[in-house]
Amino acid sequence: VTVWAQPALIELLATLPGQRELLPLHDGVPEVEYDVDIEIMELGHALRVSASCLLEEVPYFRVAAAARPALADGLCVGAVASTGGWDTRRCVPLALVAALRHVPGVELFNLQMDPPIEGLRDLSTPNVLELARRIRALDLVIAPDTMVTHLAGALGVRTWTLLPYEADWRWLQPNRADTPWYPSMRLFRQPVPGDWRSVLADVQAELATVETSWA
């Protein structure tokens, strides 16, 4: 198997178990002989994957945790609010996410690059492997449907995913609060389109009951 992936992901993909060739993605065609090619989002259909046959073995990636953030005495929580401009329904208002720092016992850290969430200590980095190491050092990640969300879930880190009312098909039934893709993940869904306040109110209430998982 040859994986043709974005250059920024090569180091992370190299931590997957098993043998494969990793090539940096570029314009044109792969510089390797092959019999058949398939895009990764088509694999589920091609292999007839169903939720019942997904393995619950996490983490998928073998990444050592970075040092726990200095001076962090409470629950260490990484946060993301913005998902980029291609689907703004997924974006959560920055102020609603930043307000989670006021929950007693919570140390909130910024994980997004541009723009960062103001008022939070910054753990963001363009290096995906280093980002994975920093996420592994946290107790919890709270984020909308972004790369960070999937990375945290694949690392087996406790993750709370914030979803719009009409979420992507990968999140399955609209009333489901868990996902077979990531056993350590919990889903918080909008009750009506555009209602992020209710979602963050639920998150804030749940945060007050969470204990640190750091050992």
C-alpha positions in Angstrom: 0.0 0.0 0.0 1.3 3.4 -0.9 -0.2 6.5 0.8 0.0 9.7 -1.2 -0.7 12.4 1.5 -0.2 16.1 2.2 3.5 16.7 3.2 2.5 18.1 6.6 0.9 14.7 7.5 3.8 12.4 6.5 5.5 12.4 9.9 2.2 11.6 11.7 1.3 8.9 9.3 4.6 7.3 9.8 3.5 6.5 13.4 0.7 4.2 12.2 1.4 0.4 12.8 2.2 -1.7 9.8 4.3 -1.2 6.7 3.5 1.2 3.9 5.2 3.7 1.6 4.5 7.3 2.2 4.8 9.9 -0.5 4.2 13.7 -0.4 1.2 14.8 -2.3 1.8 17.3 -5.2 0.2 18.4 -8.5 0.3 15.6 -11.1 0.4 11.9 -10.5 2.1 9.7 -7.9 5.8 8.9 -8.8 5.3 5.2 -8.2 3.9 2.3 -10.2 0.4 1.2 -9.1 -2.4 -1.1 -10.1 -5.3 0.8 -8.8 -5.8 4.1 -7.0 -8.6 5.3 -4.6 -9.3 8.4 -2.6 -9.4 7.8 1.1 -13.0 9.0 1.5 -14.1 6.3 -1.0 -12.5 3.4 1.0 -15.6 3.0 3.3 -17.8 2.3 0.3 -15.2 0.2 -1.6 -14.6 -2.0 1.4 -18.3 -2.2 2.4 -17.4 -0.8 5.9 -20.2 -0.7 8.4 -20.3 0.7 12.0 -20.4 -2.8 13.4 -17.1 -3.8 11.9 -15.1 -0.8 13.0 -12.3 -1.7 15.4 -12.3 0.2 18.7 -8.6 0.0 19.0 -7.3 3.5 19.8 -5.0 5.3 19.6 -4.5 4.8 15.8 -1.3 6.8 16.0 1.6 5.9 18.2 2.6 9.4 19.5 4.3 10.1 22.8 2.8 12.9 24.8 4.5 16.2 25.2 5.1 17.6 28.7 2.0 18.7 30.6 1.6 22.5 30.1 3.6 24.4 32.8 1.6 25.9 35.7 -1.5 24.0 34.7 -3.1 22.7 37.9 -6.6 22.1 36.8 -8.3 20.3 34.0 -6.2 20.9 30.9 -8.6 21.5 28.0 -7.6 22.3 24.4 -10.1 24.4 22.4 -10.9 25.2 18.8 -13.7 27.4 17.5 -13.0 28.1 13.8 -13.2 25.6 11.0 -12.2 27.7 8.0 -14.4 29.4 5.4 -15.6 26.5 3.3 -18.4 25.5 5.6 -19.1 28.3 8.1 -22.0 26.3 9.7 -19.3 24.4 11.6 -17.7 27.5 13.0 -18.5 28.4 16.7 -18.3 32.0 17.8 -14.9 32.6 19.4 -16.4 34.3 22.5 -18.6 31.3 23.4 -15.6 29.0 23.3 -13.4 31.4 25.2 -16.0 31.8 27.9 -15.3 28.2 29.0 -12.1 29.4 30.7 -14.3 30.8 33.5 -15.4 27.3 34.5 -13.8 26.7 37.9 -10.9 24.2 37.8 -10.5 24.5 34.0 -7.3 25.5 32.3 -8.2 26.4 28.7 -5.6 26.3 25.9 -5.8 27.6 22.3 -5.2 24.9 19.6 -6.2 26.9 16.5 -3.8 28.8 14.3 -5.7 31.6 12.6 -7.1 33.4 14.3 -6.1 32.2 17.8 -8.7 32.3 20.5 -7.8 35.5 22.5 -7.2 35.3 26.2 -6.0 31.7 26.1 -2.6 30.2 26.5 -1.4 29.1 23.1 -0.6 25.5 22.2 -1.1 25.8 18.5 1.6 24.8 16.0 1.7 24.2 12.2 3.7 21.0 12.9 1.0 18.2 12.9 3.2 15.7 14.7 4.0 18.2 17.4 0.4 19.2 17.6 -0.5 15.5 18.2 2.1 15.4 21.0 0.6 18.5 22.7 -2.9 17.1 22.4 -1.8 13.9 24.0 -0.7 15.9 27.1 -4.3 17.3 27.6 -7.2 15.9 29.6 -9.8 17.0 27.0 -10.2 18.6 23.6 -13.3 20.7 22.7 -13.7 21.5 19.1 -16.1 21.6 16.1 -15.7 19.3 13.1 -12.1 20.0 12.2 -8.8 18.2 11.6 -8.0 18.8 15.3 -11.2 16.9 16.3 -10.3 13.8 14.2 -6.7 13.9 15.3 -7.6 14.0 19.0 -10.1 11.1 18.5 -7.5 9.1 16.6 -5.1 9.7 19.5 -7.6 8.3 22.0 -7.8 11.6 23.8 -11.1 12.5 25.5 -12.8 14.7 22.9 -16.1 16.7 22.8 -17.1 17.5 19.3 -19.5 20.4 18.6 -21.7 19.7 15.6 -24.2 21.9 13.6 -27.8 20.8 13.3 -27.1 19.3 9.8 -23.9 17.5 10.5 -21.6 15.6 8.1 -22.7 12.0 7.3 -19.8 10.6 9.2 -21.5 11.6 12.5 -24.4 9.2 11.7 -27.9 9.6 13.3 -28.8 13.1 14.3 -29.6 12.1 17.9 -26.4 10.1 18.4 -24.0 11.3 21.1 -21.2 8.9 20.4 -19.3 7.7 17.3 -17.9 4.3 16.3 -14.9 6.0 14.7 -13.6 7.3 18.0 -14.6 5.6 21.3 -13.2 8.4 23.4 -15.4 11.0 21.7 -18.7 12.6 22.7 -20.9 14.6 20.4 -22.7 17.8 21.3 -25.3 18.7 18.6 -27.2 21.9 17.9 -30.9 21.4 18.8 -31.9 23.8 16.0 -29.9 25.3 13.1 -27.4 28.0 14.3 -28.0 27.5 18.0 -24.4 27.4 19.4 -25.4 28.9 22.7 -27.4 25.9 23.8 -24.5 23.6 22.8 -21.9 25.6 24.8 -24.3 25.8 27.7 -24.4 22.0 27.8 -20.6 21.8 27.4 -20.1 24.3 30.3 -22.4 22.3 32.6 -20.6 19.1 31.7 -17.2 20.6 32.3 -18.0 21.3 35.9 -18.4 17.6 36.5 -15.3 16.3 34.7 -12.2 15.1 36.6 -8.7 15.1 35.3 -7.5 12.0 33.5 -3.8 12.9 33.8 -1.6 10.3 35.5 
